[in-house]
Amino acid sequence: MEEKELQNEIAKVRSELNFKQLRFCDAYLNNGGNASQAYKEAGYNCSSDASYTTQASRLLKKAYIQKYINLCNQLNSIYCSLDRADVVRKLEHIITVSEFPIGQQLEAMKMLNQMNGWNAPEKSEVVVNTDDNLKRLSEMTTEEKMELLHKFENNRIEH
């Protein structure tokens, strides 16, 4: 797609996003792809870091969110004069030429590893205390349960 076409398509998709979704996408694009942090920056509220991660992941799976982010990335690549191969060549040069300080060489190695997906996946553990939630749920009236269910459904639709 050409620049003008991308700008028009971005404007179209942008109009489909609500305020928080737009803030999420912009934060995600600006922070290097940290969805949990973008979710927080967008103004969404969660009870734990694990909840932020889960909700951000759900939001990222929405087709219109993905489309907006992909279109913005395509537009950014038009504006950027370097391509991936240029960056890889520069990093390889920094790593292999001894005139660069070891700190810069190590940083270049880290960046190259990250770009190529060579880093080992990070392990994360989610602990959920269901006993407290089940106790609270058992103490609720049917009306309270229905209200909670409606709130949950509305929240899911908004995200």
N, C-alpha and C positions, 0 to 999 in steps of 0.2 A: 504494500500500500504506500502511496505517496504521502508526504507530510500533511497536505491539506485534507486528504481523505481521512487520515488518522485523527486529525484534530476534530473533524466533523463527527466521526464515529465515537470518539471519546466524549464529546459534548452530548451525544445522544444517550450513551450508556450512563453518563454522569447524572442525567436527569432522572434516571430510574433508581438512583441510590438515595437513601434517606441521609440526614445530616451525619449521624454517627457512622454509618457505613462509609460515607465519603471520607470522613476523618480517619477511619481505620485504614482505608486504602492508601491515603496520602502518607500516613505515618508508616505503614508497612513499606511503601516505596522509598521513603526517606531514611529509614533506620536499617536498611540492608536486609529486610525480610524477616525481622523478628515479630512474628504474629502476636505473641502474648503481650509484648510491650506495646505494639500498635493498638491492641484491644483496650489496654489500659488508657493509652493516650487519647483514644477516641471517646472516652468518657463512659465506657461500659463498667458496670460494677459487678464484681464477683466476690465470693467469700474466701477464696484461696487462690494461690498461684496455679494449682492444678486446674481449677475451674476456668481461670483465664486461658490456659493452654487449650482446654477442651472446647470452650466456646469460640476461641479464635480459630481453631481448626475447623469447626462447623461452618463458621462464616466464610473461611477461605474455600470451602467446597462448593459454595453457591456459584452457579454458572456466571451470573452477571458480575459478581465480584472478581472472579477469575478473568473475565473478559476485560473489565476495566483495567486491572493490573497489567494484563498482557499488552493491551493497547498502549498504555503509558510507557511500558518498557520498550515497545517497538518505536515509539516516538523518541524516547531518550536515546535509543541506538542510532537514530538518524542524526541527532545533534552531536553525538560523540564521534570524534574523528578516529579513535583507536578501536580496533576490533580485538577479539579474544586472542588471536594469534600474535598480535603486536604486544599485548600485555605478557603473554607467556614468554615470548622471546626476550623481553626486557627483564623479567624475573629470572630467567635462566642465565642471562648475562650477569646479573648481580650475584647470583649464587656461584658462578664458576670463575669469576675474575677476582683474583686475590687482593686487588687494590681497595675493595669495599670492606669496611669493618665487619667483623664477625656478627655483630648485632643486626646489621642490615641484611647480611646473608641469611641469617636464621629467620628473620622476619619475611624475607622473600620466599624462603622454603615453606613457611607456614601458609603464606598466601597461595602459593602454587598448589600445595596439598589441598587447601580448601577449594580452590577453583576446580580441581580435578576430582574432588570427592574422595580423596585418599584418607581422610581422617576417619578414625574409628567412630562408630555411632556412640553418642552419649547415652548412658543408662539413666533412666529416670524412674522413680518409684512413686506410685500414687496409692495413698492409704485412705480408705473411706470407712468412717465409723457408721455402719448401718444400724447398729443397735439404738442409738439416740434418735435417728430419723424414724425408725420403725415405731419406737415408743411414742414419739410426737404424733405420728400418723394415726396410731391406734387410739389416741386420746381425742382426735378431731371428730367433729360431727360430720354427717354426710354433706351438709351444705358447705362446711369449711373445706372439705376435700374437693368438692366440685369447684369451688372458687379457686383453690390452689391449682387444680387441673386447668382451668380456663386461663389463669395467669401464666402457667407454663406454656400452654399452646400459643398464647399471644406473644410471649417472649421468644418462642422458637420462630414464629413467623417474622418478627421484627429482625431477628438476627439472620 
